[in-house]
Amino acid sequence: MIRKLSADLYQQMKADLEDLNSSTLPKNQMLKNAILIVQKYLDQLKTLVEANPFKSEEEEIWFFKTEKPKFYRWLIFYTELFAIDNTKPIRGEKALKEHYNDQMRYINRFFRLHEFHYQYFRLDSEELDRLYFLRGSTSSKLEMSLVPRVDPSFGTGHEYLFSSFKAYEMLQRYLSDQLTFGKDGRIGNKRNKKLAWTGEIVDMIELIYGLWLTGQFNGGKAGLSAIAEVFQRMFEVDLNRYASKFSQIKQRKGMSKTKFLDQMRDALQKQIYDWEGEVAGKKKL
């Protein structure tokens, strides 16, 4: 029940944010309103949890590890973006770029400060879930600096960290776009024409693993996580759990374990054969 109710609530929030984003409000006011919208839905999410107690520890872990951070990340994202926008220099492209680079360095420091938890998040590990995502179970010995006090009925502390990791990865992509394309999303005099990945995420992961294992980047020295990060930023998709998705590929039954790569090979071979047939036909004429 709570999964369906929470999913519906999230879709309502995203719709409200999309309406706000398409409005003609000044950016500063838009960000303020976005913060208020997300806070409103977080309050509704808390009410939903109070009215629908978790049926198992697994459901509680799912909620604080995955579902609440899905909402909470937007509050952190818009709050940080509001601060970045309000402290940026008024004039000078060089000064503005340095301002954005300062923010990127801050985000990287945050990831390093919480390196153990960040790797746990990136690898979608599960060993410590009961310690991290069951209310009242968080160990006092864990390093939780920069984590604000949370309502013990609606948080564990670690869900704040996971929300922050999601939000800061979103900010990284935003700042990277600002540094690369500038205000109007241009490269030189040409508009940046955005490509959207409309295939299955698991297919992208299959492709990434194939590129990594065959050493296609940096002479084979590029790490898997670095390649995944490029795809994640380029196509604005969530690849934080690529390791667990790859486990699904390894466990495939009744089909090729390299289904997507096989489809690419077959499609390419067919096209080559078609081209060769066309060339042969023209020669006969």
C-alpha positions in Angstrom: 0.0 0.0 0.0 2.7 2.5 1.0 4.6 1.9 -2.1 1.7 2.8 -4.4 0.7 5.9 -2.2 4.3 7.1 -2.1 4.8 6.6 -5.9 1.6 8.6 -6.6 2.8 11.4 -4.2 6.1 11.6 -6.0 4.5 12.0 -9.4 2.3 14.8 -8.0 5.5 16.5 -6.7 7.3 16.1 -10.0 4.3 17.6 -11.9 4.3 20.6 -9.6 8.0 21.1 -10.0 7.8 20.8 -13.8 5.0 23.4 -13.9 7.1 25.7 -11.7 10.1 25.2 -14.0 8.2 26.2 -17.0 6.9 29.4 -15.4 8.2 32.8 -16.1 9.2 33.5 -12.5 12.7 34.9 -11.9 15.2 32.1 -11.1 15.6 33.2 -7.5 11.9 33.1 -6.8 11.5 29.9 -8.7 14.1 28.2 -6.4 12.4 29.5 -3.3 9.0 28.1 -4.5 10.6 24.8 -5.4 12.0 24.4 -1.9 8.5 25.1 -0.5 6.9 22.6 -2.8 9.3 19.8 -1.9 9.0 20.5 1.8 5.2 20.4 1.5 5.4 16.9 -0.1 7.9 15.7 2.5 5.4 16.7 5.1 2.7 14.7 3.3 5.1 11.8 3.0 5.6 11.8 6.8 1.8 11.9 7.3 1.5 8.9 4.9 4.1 6.9 6.9 2.3 7.7 10.2 -1.0 6.5 8.7 0.5 3.4 7.1 3.0 1.7 9.4 5.7 -0.5 7.8 4.7 -4.1 7.5 8.2 -5.4 7.8 11.8 -4.4 8.4 12.5 -4.9 4.7 9.8 -2.3 3.9 11.2 0.1 6.4 14.7 -0.3 4.9 13.4 0.2 1.4 11.6 3.4 2.5 14.6 5.1 4.2 17.2 3.8 1.8 15.4 4.4 -1.5 12.0 6.1 -1.3 12.5 9.0 1.1 15.9 10.0 -0.5 14.0 10.2 -3.8 12.0 13.1 -2.4 14.6 14.5 0.0 17.3 14.9 -2.7 15.2 17.6 -4.3 15.1 19.7 -1.1 18.8 19.5 -0.8 19.4 20.1 -4.5 17.2 23.3 -4.6 18.5 24.6 -1.3 22.1 24.2 -2.5 21.3 25.7 -5.9 19.6 28.6 -4.2 22.8 29.3 -2.2 25.0 28.9 -5.3 22.9 31.3 -7.3 22.8 33.9 -4.5 26.5 33.9 -4.0 27.7 33.9 -7.6 29.6 37.0 -8.8 27.6 39.7 -10.6 30.1 40.2 -13.4 32.9 38.4 -15.2 32.8 35.0 -16.9 36.1 34.0 -15.3 34.9 34.7 -11.8 31.7 32.9 -12.5 33.5 29.8 -13.7 35.8 29.9 -10.6 32.6 30.1 -8.4 31.2 27.0 -10.1 34.6 25.2 -9.7 34.6 26.1 -6.0 31.2 24.4 -5.7 32.5 21.3 -7.5 35.5 21.1 -5.2 33.1 21.4 -2.2 31.0 18.5 -3.5 34.1 16.4 -4.0 35.3 17.1 -0.5 31.9 16.0 0.8 32.2 12.7 -1.1 35.7 12.2 0.3 34.6 13.0 3.8 31.9 10.3 3.6 33.9 8.0 1.3 32.9 4.8 3.0 29.2 5.6 3.0 29.5 7.0 -0.6 31.0 3.7 -1.9 28.3 1.8 0.0 25.7 4.0 -1.8 27.4 3.7 -5.3 27.7 -0.1 -5.0 24.2 -0.6 -3.7 25.6 -2.6 -0.9 23.2 -4.3 1.6 25.3 -5.7 4.4 24.7 -2.7 6.8 21.2 -1.8 5.8 19.7 -2.9 9.1 22.1 -0.7 11.0 21.7 2.3 8.6 18.0 2.3 7.7 16.0 1.0 10.6 15.0 3.7 13.0 16.8 3.6 16.3 19.5 1.3 15.0 22.2 3.8 13.9 25.5 3.2 15.8 26.8 6.2 17.7 30.3 5.2 16.7 29.7 5.9 13.0 31.2 9.1 11.6 28.1 11.2 10.9 29.6 14.7 10.8 27.6 17.3 8.8 24.5 15.3 9.3 21.7 17.3 11.0 19.5 16.0 13.7 16.6 14.1 12.3 13.1 13.3 13.6 13.6 9.8 15.0 10.1 8.8 13.8 10.9 9.9 10.2 14.6 9.4 9.7 17.8 7.5 10.6 20.5 10.0 9.6 21.8 7.8 6.9 18.9 8.5 4.6 20.1 12.2 4.8 23.5 11.0 3.6 22.0 9.0 0.7 19.7 12.0 -0.2 22.8 14.2 -0.2 24.7 11.9 -2.4 21.9 11.9 -4.9 21.5 15.7 -4.7 25.2 16.4 -5.1 25.5 14.2 -8.1 22.6 16.2 -9.6 24.5 19.4 -8.7 27.6 18.0 -10.3 25.8 17.5 -13.6 24.2 21.0 -13.3 27.6 22.7 -12.6 29.3 20.7 -15.3 26.7 21.9 -17.8 27.2 25.5 -16.7 31.0 25.2 -17.1 30.7 23.5 -20.5 27.8 25.2 -22.2 27.4 28.5 -20.3 24.1 30.2 -19.5 22.3 29.6 -22.8 23.4 26.0 -23.3 25.6 26.8 -26.3 28.9 25.4 -27.5 30.4 28.2 -29.6 27.6 29.4 -31.9 25.7 26.1 -32.0 22.9 25.1 -29.7 23.5 22.0 -27.7 21.1 19.4 -29.1 20.4 17.0 -26.3 20.3 13.3 -26.9 17.9 11.3 -24.6 18.5 7.6 -23.8 15.2 6.0 -24.4 16.3 2.4 -24.2 16.4 0.2 -21.1 18.9 1.2 -18.5 20.1 -2.4 -18.2 21.1 -2.2 -21.9 23.2 0.9 -21.2 24.9 -0.9 -18.4 25.6 -3.9 -20.6 27.2 -1.5 -23.1 29.3 0.2 -20.4 30.6 -3.1 -19.1 31.5 -4.1 -22.7 33.4 -0.8 -23.3 35.2 -1.2 -20.0 36.2 -4.8 -20.4 37.5 -4.2 -23.9 39.6 -1.2 -22.7 38.1 1.4 -25.1 38.9 4.5 -22.9 42.3 5.9 -21.9 44.2 2.9 -23.3 42.2 0.6 -21.1 43.1 2.4 -17.9 39.7 4.1 -17.3 37.8 2.6 -14.4 34.3 1.2 -14.6 32.9 3.9 -12.3 34.5 6.7 -14.3 32.9 5.4 -17.5 29.5 5.0 -15.8 29.7 8.6 -14.5 30.3 9.9 -18.0 27.2 8.1 -19.3 25.2 9.2 -16.2 26.1 12.8 -16.7 25.7 12.8 -20.5 22.3 11.2 -20.6 21.0 12.3 -17.1 20.2 8.8 -16.0 20.5 7.1 -12.7 23.4 4.6 -12.8 24.1 4.5 -9.1 23.1 0.8 -8.9 24.9 -0.4 -12.0 26.6 -3.2 -10.1 23.3 -4.7 -9.0 21.8 -4.2 -12.5 24.8 -6.1 -13.9 24.0 -9.0 -11.5 20.6 -9.2 -13.2 22.5 -9.6 -16.5 24.6 -12.4 -15.1 21.5 -14.2 -13.8 19.6 -14.1 -17.1 17.9 -17.4 -18.0 16.3 -18.5 -21.2 18.1 -15.8 -23.2 21.6 -14.7 -24.1 23.4 -13.0 -21.2 24.6 -10.4 -23.7 21.2 -9.8 -25.2 21.7 -6.1 -26.0 25.2 -6.5 -27.5 23.9 -9.4 -29.6 21.1 -7.2 -30.9 23.6 -4.5 -31.8 25.9 -7.0 -33.6 22.9 -8.6 -35.5 21.6 -5.1 -36.6 25.0 -4.0 -37.7 25.7 -7.2 -39.7 22.3 -7.0 -41.4 23.0 -3.4 -42.4 26.4 -4.3 -43.8 24.9 -7.2 -45.7 22.2 -4.9 -47.1 24.8 -2.3 -48.2 26.9 -5.0 -49.8 23.8 -6.3 -51.6 23.0 -2.8 -52.9 26.6 -2.3 -54.2 26.6 -5.7 -55.9 23.3 -4.9 -57.5 24.5 -1.6 -58.9 27.6 -3.3 -60.3 25.4 -5.8 -62.3 23.5 -2.9 -63.8 
